[in-house]
Every structure is written in C-alpha cells, then in structure tokens.
Amino acid sequence: MHFCKIYLPSEYYKVKENLSLYGFFEETKDYSSFFVVDKKNSGSEEVSNIGQISTNFNPKYPKAKEKPNDRPFFEFVAIPSCENILIRTVDLQKIPENKLEVELILYHSKNFNYLSKNALVHAGSQNDIIRLAHYLQISNNHRAKLSEYQCFSLILKVLLFLGKLFKPIFHKSAVAYHAEEWYENLRKNSMKNGRSWTIAFDVAAGLGILIWLHHLGNPEEYLLEFAYTVVYYLRGLLTSLRGSPAGLKLNVQLNHFLLKCFIYHVDLWATFLEIVSPAIHYLFLPLSILGLCGLSFQLALLSDLLVLITLHAHCFYIYAAVLYRLEIVGIGALWRVVLGRRKNILKNRVESFDYKNSQLYLATLFFASLLFLLPTVLVYYVVFATLRFGTYCITYILLIIRRRILHLPVDTIMRWLLGVYISPDNVEVKLMDVNRGQVNDFAGSISAIFIKPLPSWPSNTMTDVQNGDSVYSINQFFIRLIKGQLMGSIQPKYSTT
C-alpha cells in the first residue's frame, strides 16, 4: 500500500462549487503529500494546480478533466445530498487506486496563517505541520503588495543616508551604536515576524515618555541640576582624600599633586557647565525629537547624557589607570632585576642574568620608590575605577533594555492575548467520520482528521538573539579593572556583524 496525505483547508470540505486547488506536492518512496494552500494562484512559480473540486458527480463524467499532463492530481466531488465533498480520484503515476491509502487532513487555515509567521517555521523541517506552514508562508509572501516593500526599501535608504551624514560626529555614541543595530535588524528581518508591531510599540512608548517629560516642564533644568550634583559630590570625594583617608598613609607630595590636578579639572568642568547652560535650553528640544524614533533611542540618548555628565570622572579614571599600570609594570620589571632575572623577549621566557652593582643599586632605588608610591596610586585607582565601573554598569543595563525592546515579540504577545497565537508544539487533532455518499468510484481506503493549532504563550525562541556580541559583560569588565587593563571605550557596543 502507498500512503497518500492530502492537506486541505477545512472551509473547502463543505463547499458546493467548482474550485481549482493550488499548492505543493511532495513524493518519496513510501508516501506522497498534497499541500493545498489556496483556490487561486498567488503568482509564485512554486505553486501549481494540484487538484480540483467538481460539482458534476455523474459517473460518466471523465475523472480529472482539467488535470495537467504528467502531474500528480486529485479530484473531489460535491454532492447535494452529502454535507462534505468526497474523493473521486487520486492520480499518481504508476500507482493504481486500489493500492492507495489516502488520509484527508483538514487544517484550520486562519490559525495556520498565523503559524506561518512563527520564526520556528523553516523549509528543512521533517514535521509536516511546519512544512505546511512554510508553504503557506511562501504563498502569503508572494501575495503581499509590492508597494509595501518599495516603501520599506525607501525608508531604509533614507536612514542609511542620514547615518552616513552624522556618523563622523556621533560614531562613538550609544545613539550611533543603537541606530546601526536598529538599521541592521530591519534590513535583515524586514517586516517579518511582526517586526512592524515592535517598531510601533517602541515609537508609541517613546512618544509617551516624551509627552511626560514636557509635562514636567523644563526637563533641561533637571539635567543641569544633576550635572552640578555630580560636580559637587565629586569635589567632596576628592576633598576626603586629603591627609590619611581610611587610616591609609599616603605620600604627601604625590597626594597633593594629584588632588590639585583633579580638583582643577572639576572646577574647569563646573565653569564649562556655566558657559554652556544657556545653550542646553535650546539644544534639549532638537535632542528630544530623537524620542520620536522610539523609547530605545531615548535610552541610548540617556546613556550618552550620563557619559557626558560623568566625562571628567572618566578622565580621572584614565589618569589613575595609566599611573597604576606604570606602577604594576615597573614594580614587576624591577622585581625581576632584584632577583637577578630578566625577561627574554625573543624566547618569551624569564631567565637568569648577572647585573652589575650599579644596575642593582639603581633598580633597588627605583623599586623602593615605586613601592612606597603604590598605596597612593592604588587609592586613586580604586576610587576612580569604582566610579568607572558604576557608570559602565548603568550604561550596560540601558543597552540590554533597549536591545530587548528592539527584539520584543509584541506581535506574538498580542496574538496570544487575542487567543490566536499558535505554536507547532500545541496542536489539536480530531478524528473525523468519512461519508462516501453516492460516489464509490475511488477504490482506495480513506480516513480523515482535523488539525488546529491552539493559543499558547510565546516561548523564548520567538525572541531574536543576536550572536557574536563584542561587548564586555559586567564580570569581564570588572576583572579587567582588577588586572589594571585600560578600558578606554566609554560606551559598551554590540557588534552587528
């Protein structure tokens, strides 16, 4: 016996009119499958006429009158005395009807159209349900309007032009990083998988936040107040390092020099804020327009503002990190000299070496100097590395939030709330009685089932995950700080390649 499956939309099962059925055909050594996706050709070359429904049930009427030459074909007949259509013939090459075992599978077309939008649907699946959804996906894609894709392509070209125009100015900002990922995400995914609903949610949330900020009145005043607060507390932190903070004995001369240098920078930054404060009132309005692009862009802008407000603290970290790195490298190199060893760069190993007395004297002198200066440098490095780590944690969290917004499955959640979201793992199957009616021409055996995907909560696999990220995690960043490795980049960045 040769097994044959016919997937037919359930609304066609009780139709009383002549229809041509279009879809896909699969054949292996053991079974054949007909996947009916529509009653008209969607314009795709892959879709073909694989069957028909006829209202002429006269036994003398020739079977499969409109059958294409040398192609698998099946025919149903609609009888007034019977509620459902009946199989009249299934024509497979070299396989007689009496050797066929046909299973008629009715599927809920509306829910399967939703299933075709699921990210899990792909062509290489061995699951018939997923393959059926994939064929519906092909048919629906060809049915989409060309104007929508042209409009979408035009929007992407405009965004690409604006990106190239402003990239030299903002190429190291969080807004630039996010705009690059936002553009790549749209270019690769287009409007598939409900991407348009995600963008709509992002823009709506951004508009809501923008209205709320303007309702507060003069939000730039809060920004300036926060900037002055940072200056005030940073100046207080530097003042607390005078003398012996926490009982530590610091080098008086080096401590005095570093404090004088850092406090001068803080005063310089405070003067700069006073100068640019009138311009901030005018710049805040065009910057707030960026909120029209969505909540994710607002979070990127917030990250940039946070970095800008704490820019002087980042500079202090760079100074302290360079001094700390010089201390660590210098003490390590001089320690090897004291032990009578040196590092052979060519062989990449540490080996014994005989130094002169003058060399040992100078090495011991510099080693002792660096060792006594280390507590002072270490205190400043710990303080400003902690500030740098706190800023990085906030910007990293903002990056994660805006990236989650960009990949939020809004469309799938909405369909779940409306009770129409479906999953290949959640399917209802019902066995149906087959009524042969008055047509007994088909010689094979027949059985019928009905399948319907059911509502289910969207799984984690529905959320796009972008691999190959080049950003340091919080743990990696903290470990690099402990090792004294210089972290010069201000904003964390996700690689979009």
Legacy VTK file of the C-alpha trace (Angstrom):
# vtk DataFile Version 3.0
C-alpha trace
ASCII
DATASET POLYDATA
POINTS 497 float
0.000 0.000 0.000
1.141 3.512 -0.839
0.299 6.145 1.748
-1.071 9.475 0.461
-1.855 12.584 2.549
-3.984 15.474 1.330
-3.826 18.676 3.402
-6.963 20.689 2.669
-8.322 23.893 4.295
-11.335 22.979 6.437
-13.569 25.586 4.746
-13.266 23.704 1.454
-14.588 20.487 2.990
-18.230 21.583 2.662
-18.012 23.771 -0.432
-20.640 23.381 -3.178
-18.932 24.978 -6.156
-16.284 24.262 -8.764
-12.803 25.126 -7.484
-9.266 24.717 -8.729
-6.881 23.902 -5.871
-3.314 25.205 -5.833
-0.439 24.185 -3.642
2.612 21.930 -3.379
3.298 18.240 -3.926
5.915 16.070 -2.201
6.724 12.469 -3.043
9.006 9.850 -1.548
9.287 6.105 -1.998
6.773 5.335 0.746
4.291 8.195 0.689
3.011 11.222 -1.237
1.668 14.500 0.138
-0.560 17.203 -1.365
-0.487 20.584 0.410
-3.413 22.769 -0.714
-2.781 26.421 0.212
-5.288 28.387 -1.900
-8.040 28.214 -4.523
-6.173 30.599 -6.827
-2.600 31.043 -7.938
-0.737 33.588 -5.792
1.707 34.358 -8.606
4.537 32.175 -7.360
6.226 29.783 -9.765
6.481 27.220 -6.974
2.703 26.980 -6.541
0.917 24.732 -9.057
-2.539 23.322 -9.744
-2.626 20.016 -7.840
-6.359 19.319 -7.615
-9.936 20.434 -8.105
-13.447 20.264 -6.674
-16.217 19.477 -9.164
-19.974 19.707 -8.793
-20.556 17.184 -11.627
-20.985 13.804 -9.915
-22.226 11.973 -12.999
-20.421 8.595 -13.119
-19.993 9.032 -16.887
-18.233 12.344 -16.357
-14.497 11.833 -17.013
-12.315 11.988 -13.932
-9.904 14.889 -13.503
-10.964 16.585 -16.705
-8.682 19.575 -16.087
-5.738 17.525 -14.867
-2.365 18.865 -16.116
-0.388 16.408 -18.173
2.043 14.100 -16.349
1.457 15.638 -12.916
0.025 14.180 -9.715
-3.565 15.302 -9.358
-6.613 14.625 -7.198
-10.291 15.411 -7.615
-13.108 15.947 -5.138
-16.779 15.978 -5.996
-19.540 17.928 -4.253
-22.899 16.096 -3.946
-26.043 17.970 -2.841
-27.199 15.037 -0.695
-23.915 14.964 1.246
-22.647 17.654 3.605
-18.990 17.269 2.711
-17.058 16.796 -0.504
-15.963 13.296 -1.483
-12.799 11.956 -3.054
-13.394 10.920 -6.626
-9.873 10.148 -7.756
-6.238 10.440 -6.786
-3.999 10.131 -9.811
-0.395 9.223 -9.001
1.863 7.939 -11.734
2.407 4.165 -11.740
0.346 3.666 -8.571
-3.188 2.202 -9.017
-6.021 3.490 -6.837
-6.594 0.156 -5.149
-3.040 0.361 -3.766
-3.612 3.785 -2.200
-4.366 4.533 1.395
-5.491 8.159 1.494
-5.591 10.292 4.630
-7.522 13.525 4.232
-6.151 16.085 6.704
-8.253 19.205 7.220
-6.489 22.158 8.768
-7.655 25.441 10.236
-6.400 27.899 7.612
-6.660 31.053 9.768
-4.547 29.626 12.578
-2.075 28.105 10.145
-1.628 31.520 8.537
-0.617 32.781 11.986
1.655 29.760 12.366
3.388 30.689 9.092
4.616 33.893 10.829
6.344 31.879 13.534
10.144 32.152 13.498
10.388 28.363 14.013
8.902 27.684 10.574
11.571 26.696 8.044
11.864 24.622 4.894
14.134 21.873 6.213
11.800 20.594 8.935
10.693 16.938 8.993
7.408 17.941 10.638
4.503 18.024 8.171
2.749 20.740 10.180
5.767 23.047 9.975
6.221 22.295 6.278
2.569 23.147 5.643
3.031 26.440 7.490
6.170 27.069 5.417
4.233 26.562 2.169
1.565 28.972 3.389
4.371 31.403 4.162
5.635 31.161 0.568
2.151 31.744 -0.807
1.486 34.715 1.505
4.818 36.336 0.696
4.004 36.382 -2.999
0.558 37.765 -2.231
1.998 40.759 -0.359
1.812 44.122 -2.058
4.927 45.236 -3.872
4.358 48.857 -2.854
4.886 47.996 0.833
8.331 46.578 0.125
9.215 49.549 -2.071
8.172 51.958 0.686
10.139 49.983 3.260
13.183 49.964 0.990
12.917 53.748 0.558
12.816 54.257 4.359
15.957 52.148 4.780
17.784 54.161 2.101
16.876 57.433 3.847
18.076 56.049 7.189
21.317 54.864 5.599
21.917 58.334 4.122
21.296 60.032 7.490
23.579 57.511 9.187
26.464 58.259 6.806
25.838 62.000 7.232
26.042 62.034 11.046
28.407 59.089 11.622
31.633 61.192 11.676
30.170 63.273 14.534
28.413 60.654 16.671
30.201 57.448 15.676
31.311 56.678 19.274
27.963 57.429 20.906
25.329 54.990 22.136
22.831 56.559 19.727
25.096 55.705 16.789
25.627 52.131 18.019
21.910 51.643 18.548
20.985 53.220 15.194
23.413 50.849 13.469
21.903 47.804 15.169
18.365 49.113 14.569
19.096 49.532 10.854
20.772 46.112 10.521
17.881 44.473 12.336
15.335 45.987 9.942
17.453 45.263 6.883
17.894 41.580 7.753
14.400 40.894 9.131
12.384 43.406 7.075
8.822 43.317 8.441
8.819 39.587 9.144
7.761 38.038 12.430
5.672 41.058 13.449
8.656 43.441 13.336
6.339 46.329 12.408
4.412 45.875 15.687
7.672 46.011 17.657
8.629 49.273 15.977
5.129 50.678 16.574
5.360 49.791 20.276
8.829 51.351 20.512
7.642 54.607 18.893
4.434 54.734 20.984
6.380 54.250 24.221
8.857 56.928 23.142
6.048 59.390 22.441
4.534 58.643 25.851
7.849 59.340 27.627
8.355 62.497 25.556
4.904 63.857 26.486
5.551 63.048 30.153
8.909 64.886 30.109
7.401 68.006 28.594
4.531 67.789 31.061
7.081 68.075 33.892
8.203 71.396 32.498
11.809 72.403 31.696
13.393 68.915 31.845
16.714 70.536 30.913
16.748 72.103 34.365
16.756 68.630 35.930
19.645 67.676 33.640
21.717 70.687 34.704
20.864 70.104 38.346
22.060 66.511 38.083
25.299 67.652 36.387
26.000 70.161 39.179
25.193 67.464 41.755
27.810 65.177 40.207
30.360 68.007 40.334
29.530 68.747 43.973
29.872 65.149 45.169
32.991 64.537 43.100
34.639 67.595 44.629
33.658 66.310 48.070
35.114 62.892 47.249
38.428 64.431 46.232
38.500 66.554 49.376
38.033 63.428 51.503
41.254 62.011 50.046
43.357 64.667 51.778
45.535 63.546 54.640
45.110 59.856 55.534
41.774 58.580 54.164
40.522 55.448 55.984
43.739 55.462 58.050
45.980 54.951 54.988
49.367 56.630 54.994
49.667 58.294 51.588
52.624 60.040 50.045
52.096 63.713 50.877
53.729 65.211 47.794
52.089 62.846 45.268
48.719 63.092 47.011
48.891 66.888 46.982
49.827 66.936 43.288
47.022 64.564 42.247
44.418 66.403 44.316
45.448 69.743 42.876
45.284 68.349 39.335
41.901 66.628 39.760
40.220 69.484 41.632
41.399 71.849 38.881
39.664 69.619 36.323
36.470 69.600 38.386
36.475 73.394 38.664
37.152 73.646 34.953
34.182 71.355 34.237
31.934 73.420 36.533
32.936 76.562 34.639
32.197 74.827 31.359
28.691 73.915 32.584
28.014 77.535 33.472
29.076 78.641 29.998
27.016 76.060 28.075
23.952 76.110 30.354
22.103 78.702 28.173
22.744 76.568 25.083
21.339 73.447 26.771
17.890 75.086 26.889
17.980 75.342 23.081
19.650 72.006 22.419
17.268 69.953 24.518
14.349 70.441 22.099
16.119 69.045 18.990
17.574 66.242 21.110
14.100 65.377 22.410
12.931 64.981 18.807
15.064 61.849 18.793
12.397 60.410 21.082
10.088 60.290 18.063
12.202 57.356 16.858
11.206 55.344 19.916
11.909 54.519 23.542
15.052 52.581 22.617
16.612 55.724 21.091
15.682 57.682 24.206
17.518 55.139 26.349
20.542 55.407 24.042
20.403 59.203 24.377
20.115 58.853 28.171
23.226 56.676 28.141
25.121 59.322 26.161
23.984 62.087 28.519
25.106 60.058 31.527
28.527 59.535 29.983
28.767 63.217 29.068
27.887 64.335 32.606
30.491 61.988 34.107
33.112 62.654 31.424
35.518 64.308 33.890
35.290 61.263 36.180
36.153 59.071 33.182
39.199 61.262 32.505
40.254 60.864 36.133
39.988 57.091 35.711
42.238 57.239 32.634
44.907 59.210 34.557
44.743 56.864 37.541
44.730 53.753 35.335
47.833 54.883 33.441
49.686 55.574 36.723
48.540 52.254 38.187
49.616 50.394 35.062
53.048 52.039 35.146
53.384 51.119 38.818
52.482 47.469 38.246
54.676 47.024 35.174
57.569 48.940 36.704
57.493 47.063 40.013
57.284 43.738 38.168
60.263 44.542 35.945
62.386 45.889 38.811
61.471 42.887 40.977
62.986 40.606 38.354
66.156 42.720 38.395
66.403 42.442 42.191
66.078 38.653 41.874
68.778 38.561 39.179
66.426 37.680 36.360
65.332 39.279 33.142
62.647 38.637 30.546
63.915 37.384 27.190
61.504 38.849 24.670
62.861 36.806 21.749
62.352 33.499 23.550
59.377 34.755 25.563
60.678 33.488 28.886
62.254 34.693 32.142
65.884 33.665 32.599
68.816 34.353 34.944
71.136 37.269 34.256
74.180 38.791 36.015
73.675 42.512 36.648
76.360 44.988 37.609
76.372 46.514 41.091
75.435 49.918 39.690
72.474 48.393 37.891
71.314 46.615 41.024
71.689 49.817 43.040
69.551 51.840 40.614
66.991 49.044 40.338
66.703 48.804 44.126
66.347 52.585 44.414
63.569 52.813 41.802
61.874 49.692 43.141
61.668 51.155 46.637
60.370 54.489 45.278
57.620 52.849 43.232
56.722 50.537 46.111
56.240 53.448 48.534
54.191 55.387 45.939
51.980 52.383 45.194
49.461 52.900 48.084
48.729 56.451 46.961
48.272 55.465 43.313
46.254 52.415 44.340
43.836 54.514 46.414
43.137 56.865 43.496
42.830 53.982 41.074
40.341 52.123 43.290
38.225 55.257 43.764
38.001 56.231 40.111
37.843 52.654 38.817
34.813 52.180 41.104
33.176 55.273 39.590
34.014 53.986 36.094
32.593 50.566 36.940
29.362 52.102 38.269
28.917 54.183 35.110
29.589 51.155 32.927
27.027 49.059 34.815
24.331 51.689 34.218
25.147 52.079 30.514
25.337 48.302 30.124
21.892 47.856 31.709
20.478 50.583 29.456
21.988 48.785 26.462
20.382 45.480 27.471
16.987 47.159 27.965
16.980 48.957 24.629
18.156 45.804 22.855
15.337 43.822 24.468
12.893 46.476 23.304
14.250 46.140 19.777
13.621 42.368 19.834
10.457 42.391 21.960
7.867 39.936 20.454
4.990 42.432 20.644
3.118 40.811 17.758
3.246 37.328 19.307
2.159 38.598 22.729
-0.778 40.473 21.176
-1.861 37.365 19.280
-1.622 35.335 22.483
-3.807 37.872 24.308
-6.357 37.680 21.486
-6.255 33.874 21.605
-4.826 33.399 18.109
-1.137 32.894 18.805
-0.091 29.376 17.849
2.874 27.054 18.207
3.826 23.850 16.340
4.001 22.054 19.707
0.407 22.863 20.646
-1.975 21.290 18.116
-5.465 19.834 18.484
-6.154 16.668 16.439
-9.634 15.213 15.848
-10.554 12.004 14.012
-13.487 12.519 11.612
-16.010 10.145 10.044
-15.770 9.805 6.274
-19.042 9.831 4.329
-18.716 8.181 0.909
-22.197 9.289 -0.193
-23.256 8.086 -3.641
-19.810 8.199 -5.220
-17.999 4.891 -4.969
-15.535 5.345 -7.823
-12.471 5.675 -5.600
-11.018 2.230 -4.933
-8.576 3.068 -2.116
-9.176 3.379 1.634
-9.945 6.798 3.150
-9.571 8.343 6.601
-9.899 11.973 7.700
-8.539 14.027 10.618
-8.782 17.701 11.570
-5.779 19.642 12.959
-5.892 23.073 14.579
-3.022 24.978 16.259
-4.081 26.312 19.659
-3.233 29.535 21.535
-0.084 29.356 23.656
2.289 31.740 25.386
5.231 32.810 23.152
8.379 30.894 24.022
11.868 32.347 24.343
12.762 31.061 20.895
10.410 33.630 19.367
12.751 36.413 20.539
15.587 37.112 18.148
19.005 36.625 19.685
21.976 38.194 18.024
25.216 36.292 18.441
28.769 37.472 18.099
28.494 40.361 20.555
31.847 42.099 21.152
30.789 43.977 24.297
32.377 43.221 27.664
29.986 41.796 30.229
29.936 43.318 33.709
32.044 40.425 35.071
34.611 40.723 32.278
34.804 44.489 32.738
35.330 44.101 36.482
38.096 41.514 36.000
39.900 43.769 33.520
39.727 46.632 36.018
41.306 44.433 38.707
44.107 43.474 36.314
44.718 47.159 35.630
43.905 46.898 31.923
42.928 50.272 30.488
39.235 50.494 29.499
39.286 53.492 27.180
35.929 52.942 25.446
33.175 54.998 27.035
30.106 53.220 25.668
29.579 49.445 25.535
28.940 48.340 21.992
27.159 45.395 20.371
28.680 44.106 17.164
26.138 43.883 14.337
28.262 41.749 12.064
LINES 1 498
497 0 1 2 3 4 5 6 7 8 9 10 11 12 13 14 15 16 17 18 19 20 21 22 23 24 25 26 27 28 29 30 31 32 33 34 35 36 37 38 39 40 41 42 43 44 45 46 47 48 49 50 51 52 53 54 55 56 57 58 59 60 61 62 63 64 65 66 67 68 69 70 71 72 73 74 75 76 77 78 79 80 81 82 83 84 85 86 87 88 89 90 91 92 93 94 95 96 97 98 99 100 101 102 103 104 105 106 107 108 109 110 111 112 113 114 115 116 117 118 119 120 121 122 123 124 125 126 127 128 129 130 131 132 133 134 135 136 137 138 139 140 141 142 143 144 145 146 147 148 149 150 151 152 153 154 155 156 157 158 159 160 161 162 163 164 165 166 167 168 169 170 171 172 173 174 175 176 177 178 179 180 181 182 183 184 185 186 187 188 189 190 191 192 193 194 195 196 197 198 199 200 201 202 203 204 205 206 207 208 209 210 211 212 213 214 215 216 217 218 219 220 221 222 223 224 225 226 227 228 229 230 231 232 233 234 235 236 237 238 239 240 241 242 243 244 245 246 247 248 249 250 251 252 253 254 255 256 257 258 259 260 261 262 263 264 265 266 267 268 269 270 271 272 273 274 275 276 277 278 279 280 281 282 283 284 285 286 287 288 289 290 291 292 293 294 295 296 297 298 299 300 301 302 303 304 305 306 307 308 309 310 311 312 313 314 315 316 317 318 319 320 321 322 323 324 325 326 327 328 329 330 331 332 333 334 335 336 337 338 339 340 341 342 343 344 345 346 347 348 349 350 351 352 353 354 355 356 357 358 359 360 361 362 363 364 365 366 367 368 369 370 371 372 373 374 375 376 377 378 379 380 381 382 383 384 385 386 387 388 389 390 391 392 393 394 395 396 397 398 399 400 401 402 403 404 405 406 407 408 409 410 411 412 413 414 415 416 417 418 419 420 421 422 423 424 425 426 427 428 429 430 431 432 433 434 435 436 437 438 439 440 441 442 443 444 445 446 447 448 449 450 451 452 453 454 455 456 457 458 459 460 461 462 463 464 465 466 467 468 469 470 471 472 473 474 475 476 477 478 479 480 481 482 483 484 485 486 487 488 489 490 491 492 493 494 495 496
